[in-house]
Amino acid sequence: MIGTAVGYQVTLPVGYTDANGTVHREATLRKMTGKEEALMADPRLRKNGGRLMTMLLANCVTALGTLPKVDPDVMARLYSADRNYLLMELRRATFGDELEASYTCPHCGRSTEVAEDLATVPVKRLAGNDGAVEIAVQLEDGFAYEGAVHRTLLLTLPTGLDEEKVAASQSDNPSRAKNALLARCIRALGSLDRSDIDALGTHILMELTLGDRRRIDKAVEGAAPGVDLIRDVTCDSCGRGFKAALDMSHFFPVA
């Protein structure tokens, strides 16, 4: 992140592809103001985290590549990897790099307080500049449908629009929400027709074995660009190490 007279300049991990096929990766942010504090307090937006992030970024991203304007539609169509990255950079610009975080040790159950340095969080960027992300997964057990077993899965990454749609319908069940989000990312599965994939939807994910589900998770974790939110933590109480997702419960202290 580079601070300038017009704001903070960052490079997106993936980028936004416009209608002409041009990829826009250079973004400019401004610090959050009271307007964004009001957005985060809006009860309607708080019910849909995806939409809240869209509106927050649409307010604070002042430029993206050579696009004539940045609006909620553009922010909603960004990959989640880019949105999460922008959110972290927005937090850094507004409140600084230090983040007080708390992690519960899976071994002894006690909490460890950590002062995280957001400037050191790794960011993986997409090689090249075509703005396309496809992840291939070879399933072991596969998905059985009408007498055939389909094992070659092709995924893309979710976008903000996917997040908004899923949050609106599955906010009460994290497992179903994950399935709904992943189903929207399936581009191909064996020789299944596109119409069958769309019709089957989350049923595909529900029928996969846990082993294949883990293969999907590992493939996405290994190939997807964006912010690496997994932290290495050493417990203050028992001294054992463990991995945990970055504690974002107080990411924006004004909320």
C-alpha positions as a Markdown table, in Angstrom:
| # | Residue | x | y | z |
|---|---|---|---|---|
| 1 | Met | 0.0 | 0.0 | 0.0 |
| 2 | Ile | 1.4 | 3.4 | -1.1 |
| 3 | Gly | 0.0 | 6.6 | 0.4 |
| 4 | Thr | -0.3 | 9.5 | -2.0 |
| 5 | Ala | -2.0 | 12.9 | -2.1 |
| 6 | Val | -5.2 | 11.3 | -3.6 |
| 7 | Gly | -5.3 | 8.3 | -1.3 |
| 8 | Tyr | -3.8 | 4.9 | -0.9 |
| 9 | Gln | -2.8 | 2.9 | -4.0 |
| 10 | Val | -2.9 | -0.9 | -4.0 |
| 11 | Thr | -2.7 | -3.7 | -6.5 |
| 12 | Leu | -5.5 | -6.3 | -6.5 |
| 13 | Pro | -4.6 | -10.0 | -6.3 |
| 14 | Val | -6.8 | -10.8 | -9.3 |
| 15 | Gly | -8.4 | -7.7 | -10.8 |
| 16 | Tyr | -11.7 | -6.6 | -12.4 |
| 17 | Thr | -12.4 | -7.6 | -16.0 |
| 18 | Asp | -14.6 | -5.1 | -17.8 |
| 19 | Ala | -16.9 | -5.7 | -20.7 |
| 20 | Asn | -14.1 | -5.2 | -23.2 |
| 21 | Gly | -11.9 | -7.8 | -21.5 |
| 22 | Thr | -9.5 | -5.2 | -19.9 |
| 23 | Val | -8.3 | -6.2 | -16.5 |
| 24 | His | -8.1 | -3.4 | -13.9 |
| 25 | Arg | -5.8 | -4.1 | -10.9 |
| 26 | Glu | -4.6 | -0.8 | -9.6 |
| 27 | Ala | -7.0 | 0.7 | -7.0 |
| 28 | Thr | -7.0 | 3.8 | -4.9 |
| 29 | Leu | -8.6 | 3.9 | -1.4 |
| 30 | Arg | -9.5 | 6.7 | 0.9 |
| 31 | Lys | -9.8 | 6.5 | 4.7 |
| 32 | Met | -13.1 | 5.6 | 6.2 |
| 33 | Thr | -15.2 | 8.5 | 7.6 |
| 34 | Gly | -18.4 | 8.9 | 9.6 |
| 35 | Lys | -20.3 | 7.9 | 6.4 |
| 36 | Glu | -18.9 | 4.4 | 6.6 |
| 37 | Glu | -19.5 | 4.2 | 10.4 |
| 38 | Ala | -23.2 | 4.9 | 9.6 |
| 39 | Leu | -23.2 | 2.2 | 6.9 |
| 40 | Met | -21.8 | -0.4 | 9.3 |
| 41 | Ala | -24.5 | 0.5 | 11.9 |
| 42 | Asp | -27.3 | 0.1 | 9.3 |
| 43 | Pro | -29.4 | -2.9 | 10.5 |
| 44 | Arg | -30.5 | -3.8 | 7.0 |
| 45 | Leu | -26.9 | -4.1 | 5.8 |
| 46 | Arg | -25.8 | -5.9 | 8.9 |
| 47 | Lys | -28.1 | -8.7 | 7.9 |
| 48 | Asn | -26.2 | -9.3 | 4.7 |
| 49 | Gly | -22.4 | -9.1 | 5.2 |
| 50 | Gly | -21.8 | -9.4 | 1.5 |
| 51 | Arg | -23.9 | -6.4 | 0.7 |
| 52 | Leu | -22.4 | -4.4 | 3.6 |
| 53 | Met | -18.9 | -5.1 | 2.2 |
| 54 | Thr | -20.0 | -4.0 | -1.3 |
| 55 | Met | -21.3 | -0.7 | -0.1 |
| 56 | Leu | -18.3 | -0.1 | 2.2 |
| 57 | Leu | -15.9 | -0.6 | -0.7 |
| 58 | Ala | -18.0 | 1.3 | -3.1 |
| 59 | Asn | -17.7 | 4.3 | -0.8 |
| 60 | Cys | -14.0 | 4.0 | -0.1 |
| 61 | Val | -12.5 | 2.8 | -3.4 |
| 62 | Thr | -12.2 | 6.0 | -5.4 |
| 63 | Ala | -10.5 | 4.6 | -8.5 |
| 64 | Leu | -10.0 | 1.2 | -10.2 |
| 65 | Gly | -7.7 | 1.1 | -13.2 |
| 66 | Thr | -9.1 | 3.2 | -16.0 |
| 67 | Leu | -12.7 | 2.6 | -15.2 |
| 68 | Pro | -14.8 | 5.8 | -15.6 |
| 69 | Lys | -16.5 | 5.2 | -12.2 |
| 70 | Val | -16.5 | 2.8 | -9.3 |
| 71 | Asp | -19.9 | 1.9 | -8.0 |
| 72 | Pro | -21.6 | -0.9 | -6.0 |
| 73 | Asp | -22.1 | -3.0 | -9.2 |
| 74 | Val | -18.3 | -3.0 | -9.8 |
| 75 | Met | -17.5 | -3.9 | -6.2 |
| 76 | Ala | -20.1 | -6.7 | -6.2 |
| 77 | Arg | -18.5 | -8.3 | -9.3 |
| 78 | Leu | -15.0 | -8.3 | -7.8 |
| 79 | Tyr | -13.7 | -11.7 | -6.8 |
| 80 | Ser | -14.0 | -12.3 | -3.0 |
| 81 | Ala | -10.2 | -12.5 | -2.9 |
| 82 | Asp | -9.9 | -8.9 | -4.1 |
| 83 | Arg | -12.7 | -7.7 | -1.8 |
| 84 | Asn | -11.0 | -9.3 | 1.3 |
| 85 | Tyr | -7.7 | -7.7 | 0.3 |
| 86 | Leu | -9.3 | -4.3 | -0.2 |
| 87 | Leu | -11.0 | -4.6 | 3.2 |
| 88 | Met | -7.7 | -5.4 | 4.9 |
| 89 | Glu | -6.0 | -2.4 | 3.1 |
| 90 | Leu | -8.9 | -0.2 | 4.1 |
| 91 | Arg | -8.5 | -1.2 | 7.7 |
| 92 | Arg | -4.7 | -0.5 | 7.5 |
| 93 | Ala | -5.3 | 2.9 | 5.9 |
| 94 | Thr | -7.9 | 4.0 | 8.5 |
| 95 | Phe | -6.6 | 2.5 | 11.8 |
| 96 | Gly | -3.0 | 1.4 | 11.2 |
| 97 | Asp | -1.3 | -2.0 | 10.9 |
| 98 | Glu | -1.7 | -3.2 | 14.5 |
| 99 | Leu | -4.7 | -5.4 | 15.2 |
| 100 | Glu | -5.5 | -6.8 | 18.7 |
| 101 | Ala | -6.5 | -10.4 | 18.2 |
| 102 | Ser | -7.6 | -13.2 | 20.5 |
| 103 | Tyr | -7.2 | -16.9 | 19.8 |
| 104 | Thr | -8.5 | -19.9 | 21.7 |
| 105 | Cys | -6.1 | -22.8 | 22.0 |
| 106 | Pro | -7.6 | -26.1 | 20.8 |
| 107 | His | -5.4 | -28.0 | 23.2 |
| 108 | Cys | -6.1 | -26.3 | 26.6 |
| 109 | Gly | -9.0 | -24.1 | 25.7 |
| 110 | Arg | -7.4 | -20.9 | 27.0 |
| 111 | Ser | -7.1 | -17.6 | 25.1 |
| 112 | Thr | -4.0 | -16.0 | 23.8 |
| 113 | Glu | -3.9 | -12.3 | 23.0 |
| 114 | Val | -1.8 | -11.4 | 20.0 |
| 115 | Ala | -0.9 | -8.0 | 18.5 |
| 116 | Glu | -1.1 | -8.8 | 14.8 |
| 117 | Asp | 0.8 | -6.7 | 12.2 |
| 118 | Leu | -1.4 | -6.5 | 9.2 |
| 119 | Ala | 1.5 | -5.3 | 7.1 |
| 120 | Thr | 3.1 | -8.8 | 7.4 |
| 121 | Val | 0.0 | -10.7 | 6.3 |
| 122 | Pro | 0.9 | -12.6 | 3.1 |
| 123 | Val | -0.9 | -11.8 | -0.1 |
| 124 | Lys | -0.8 | -14.2 | -3.1 |
| 125 | Arg | -1.4 | -12.5 | -6.5 |
| 126 | Leu | -2.5 | -14.1 | -9.7 |
| 127 | Ala | 0.4 | -14.7 | -12.1 |
| 128 | Gly | -0.2 | -12.9 | -15.4 |
| 129 | Asn | -2.8 | -10.3 | -16.1 |
| 130 | Asp | -5.8 | -12.1 | -17.7 |
| 131 | Gly | -8.0 | -11.8 | -14.6 |
| 132 | Ala | -9.2 | -15.4 | -14.9 |
| 133 | Val | -9.1 | -18.0 | -12.1 |
| 134 | Glu | -9.9 | -21.6 | -12.7 |
| 135 | Ile | -9.1 | -24.4 | -10.2 |
| 136 | Ala | -9.2 | -28.0 | -11.3 |
| 137 | Val | -9.8 | -30.8 | -8.7 |
| 138 | Gln | -9.6 | -34.5 | -9.4 |
| 139 | Leu | -12.1 | -36.2 | -7.1 |
| 140 | Glu | -11.5 | -39.7 | -5.8 |
| 141 | Asp | -15.1 | -40.9 | -5.2 |
| 142 | Gly | -16.8 | -38.4 | -7.5 |
| 143 | Phe | -20.4 | -37.5 | -8.0 |
| 144 | Ala | -22.8 | -40.2 | -9.3 |
| 145 | Tyr | -25.6 | -39.2 | -11.5 |
| 146 | Glu | -27.8 | -41.2 | -13.9 |
| 147 | Gly | -25.4 | -44.1 | -14.0 |
| 148 | Ala | -22.2 | -42.2 | -14.5 |
| 149 | Val | -19.6 | -41.1 | -11.9 |
| 150 | His | -18.1 | -37.6 | -12.5 |
| 151 | Arg | -14.7 | -36.9 | -11.0 |
| 152 | Thr | -13.2 | -33.9 | -12.8 |
| 153 | Leu | -14.3 | -30.7 | -11.1 |
| 154 | Leu | -13.5 | -27.2 | -12.4 |
| 155 | Leu | -14.2 | -24.2 | -10.1 |
| 156 | Thr | -13.8 | -20.5 | -10.3 |
| 157 | Leu | -13.6 | -18.2 | -7.3 |
| 158 | Pro | -16.7 | -16.6 | -5.7 |
| 159 | Thr | -17.5 | -12.9 | -6.2 |
| 160 | Gly | -19.2 | -10.3 | -4.1 |
| 161 | Leu | -22.4 | -11.0 | -5.9 |
| 162 | Asp | -22.2 | -14.6 | -4.9 |
| 163 | Glu | -21.6 | -13.6 | -1.3 |
| 164 | Glu | -24.7 | -11.3 | -1.3 |
| 165 | Lys | -27.0 | -13.9 | -2.8 |
| 166 | Val | -25.9 | -16.6 | -0.4 |
| 167 | Ala | -26.0 | -14.3 | 2.7 |
| 168 | Ala | -29.6 | -13.3 | 1.8 |
| 169 | Ser | -30.8 | -16.9 | 1.7 |
| 170 | Gln | -28.6 | -19.0 | 4.0 |
| 171 | Ser | -27.4 | -16.7 | 6.8 |
| 172 | Asp | -28.8 | -19.0 | 9.5 |
| 173 | Asn | -26.7 | -22.1 | 8.5 |
| 174 | Pro | -23.0 | -21.8 | 7.9 |
| 175 | Ser | -22.7 | -25.3 | 6.3 |
| 176 | Arg | -25.5 | -24.7 | 3.8 |
| 177 | Ala | -24.1 | -21.2 | 3.1 |
| 178 | Lys | -20.7 | -22.8 | 2.2 |
| 179 | Asn | -22.4 | -25.3 | 0.0 |
| 180 | Ala | -24.5 | -22.6 | -1.7 |
| 181 | Leu | -21.4 | -20.5 | -2.3 |
| 182 | Leu | -19.3 | -23.4 | -3.7 |
| 183 | Ala | -22.2 | -24.5 | -5.9 |
| 184 | Arg | -22.2 | -21.1 | -7.6 |
| 185 | Cys | -18.5 | -21.5 | -8.4 |
| 186 | Ile | -18.8 | -24.8 | -10.3 |
| 187 | Arg | -17.9 | -24.4 | -13.9 |
| 188 | Ala | -17.8 | -28.0 | -15.0 |
| 189 | Leu | -18.1 | -31.5 | -13.5 |
| 190 | Gly | -17.2 | -34.4 | -15.6 |
| 191 | Ser | -19.5 | -34.7 | -18.6 |
| 192 | Leu | -22.5 | -33.1 | -16.8 |
| 193 | Asp | -24.5 | -30.6 | -18.9 |
| 194 | Arg | -24.5 | -27.0 | -17.7 |
| 195 | Ser | -28.2 | -27.2 | -17.2 |
| 196 | Asp | -27.8 | -30.3 | -14.9 |
| 197 | Ile | -25.2 | -28.5 | -12.8 |
| 198 | Asp | -27.5 | -25.5 | -12.4 |
| 199 | Ala | -30.5 | -27.7 | -11.5 |
| 200 | Leu | -28.6 | -29.9 | -9.1 |
| 201 | Gly | -27.0 | -27.0 | -7.3 |
| 202 | Thr | -26.1 | -27.7 | -3.7 |
| 203 | His | -27.2 | -31.3 | -4.0 |
| 204 | Ile | -23.8 | -32.0 | -5.7 |
| 205 | Leu | -21.9 | -30.8 | -2.7 |
| 206 | Met | -24.2 | -32.6 | -0.3 |
| 207 | Glu | -23.5 | -35.9 | -2.0 |
| 208 | Leu | -19.8 | -35.7 | -2.2 |
| 209 | Thr | -17.8 | -37.7 | 0.3 |
| 210 | Leu | -15.9 | -35.9 | 3.1 |
| 211 | Gly | -12.7 | -37.0 | 1.5 |
| 212 | Asp | -13.6 | -35.3 | -1.8 |
| 213 | Arg | -14.8 | -32.2 | 0.1 |
| 214 | Arg | -11.4 | -32.0 | 1.8 |
| 215 | Arg | -9.7 | -32.3 | -1.6 |
| 216 | Ile | -11.7 | -29.4 | -2.9 |
| 217 | Asp | -10.8 | -27.3 | 0.2 |
| 218 | Lys | -7.1 | -28.0 | -0.2 |
| 219 | Ala | -7.1 | -27.3 | -3.9 |
| 220 | Val | -8.9 | -23.9 | -3.4 |
| 221 | Glu | -6.6 | -23.0 | -0.5 |
| 222 | Gly | -3.5 | -23.9 | -2.5 |
| 223 | Ala | -4.4 | -22.3 | -5.8 |
| 224 | Ala | -6.6 | -19.3 | -4.9 |
| 225 | Pro | -4.9 | -15.8 | -4.8 |
| 226 | Gly | -5.6 | -13.3 | -2.1 |
| 227 | Val | -4.9 | -12.7 | 1.6 |
| 228 | Asp | -3.6 | -15.7 | 3.6 |
| 229 | Leu | -5.7 | -15.3 | 6.8 |
| 230 | Ile | -4.2 | -18.4 | 8.5 |
| 231 | Arg | -2.0 | -17.5 | 11.4 |
| 232 | Asp | 0.6 | -19.5 | 13.4 |
| 233 | Val | -0.2 | -19.0 | 17.1 |
| 234 | Thr | 1.7 | -20.2 | 20.2 |
| 235 | Cys | -0.5 | -20.6 | 23.3 |
| 236 | Asp | 0.6 | -18.4 | 26.3 |
| 237 | Ser | -0.8 | -21.0 | 28.7 |
| 238 | Cys | 0.4 | -24.4 | 27.5 |
| 239 | Gly | 3.1 | -23.4 | 25.0 |
| 240 | Arg | 1.7 | -25.5 | 22.2 |
| 241 | Gly | 1.4 | -24.1 | 18.7 |
| 242 | Phe | -1.7 | -24.2 | 16.5 |
| 243 | Lys | -3.1 | -22.6 | 13.4 |
| 244 | Ala | -6.1 | -20.2 | 13.4 |
| 245 | Ala | -7.9 | -17.9 | 11.1 |
| 246 | Leu | -7.1 | -14.2 | 11.7 |
| 247 | Asp | -9.4 | -12.9 | 14.4 |
| 248 | Met | -11.5 | -10.2 | 12.7 |
| 249 | Ser | -14.0 | -9.7 | 15.5 |
| 250 | His | -12.7 | -6.2 | 16.1 |
| 251 | Phe | -11.4 | -5.5 | 12.6 |
| 252 | Phe | -13.2 | -2.2 | 12.4 |
| 253 | Pro | -13.4 | -0.8 | 16.0 |
| 254 | Val | -16.0 | 1.8 | 15.0 |
| 255 | Ala | -18.6 | -0.9 | 14.2 |
